[in-house]
Amino acid sequence: MRGIFLVAKRDFAAYVNTIWGWVILALALLIEGLLFNALALSKGALYSSEVLKQFFYLSGGVTLIVGVLITMRLFAEERQTGTMVLLEASPLSDRQLVIGKYLSAMMFIVLFQALTLYMPAMIFINGKVSYEEIAVGYLGITLMSSAGIAIGTWASSISRNQILAAVVAGVVTVFFLAVWMISRKTDAPFKELFAYVAFYDKQYAPFQEGKINTEGLVFFASVTFAFLLLATQSLSARRWE
């Protein structure tokens, strides 16, 4: 466990001690704030719950984009700078490296989410929502982000440069986001299958409304585990190249 936390601490420090990490935070907060103001606060009279739902809808998408941007450097940058050799020569196992880097990205995502808290807090100025609704919404973002970070970790583990890692992670993430549209054009049993694997439409939507979706919890945890396992296997295979 100590090795995992050392890797997580090292990579998280690389995010917050460089201009790259703060630029991502600043741009993401700016974009999310503008979208929230334009699409949620400027639509006239809305119920507070609807405004909160719009916030989590927008925040979920922006957070996934942030996940792609921060995970593209996890392993790909190590290969570009030549430090991957040092990691492979360390006593840490591939599993520890993957989990450590995954945790560092999740820590960054939690930091980003904490900085967005002022947006749902603005609802209390003219409306009222429960703290439980806000907590459940952030839980949903965390779960979906976990799956997105795992996808990005895997993409970075198989890529030789950061651009390729970002493209692979982006394509796979967009597939999971947009697959619900495919489900509407297909027949059973693929219709139900595509609908089930859609991030937004089926798994994340209940969290936006303040409802804990146990099916979504299991789904996002399964996606996270699967892609972290794939990343571990990818690193193991590269050791023998």
Secondary structure, DSSP 8 states (H G I E B T S, - for coil): -HHHHHHHHHHHHHHHTSHHHHHHHHHHHHHHHHHHIIIIITSSS--HHHHHHHHHHHHHHHHHHHHHHHHTTTTHHHHHHTTHHHHHHSS--HHHHHHHHHHHHHHHHHHHHHHTTHHHHTHHHH----HHHHHHHHHHHHHHHHHHHHHHHHHHHH-SSHHHHHHHHHHHHHHHHHHHHHHTTS-TTHHHHHHHT-IIIIIIHHHHTT---HHHHHHHHHHHHHHHHHHHHHHHHHHT-
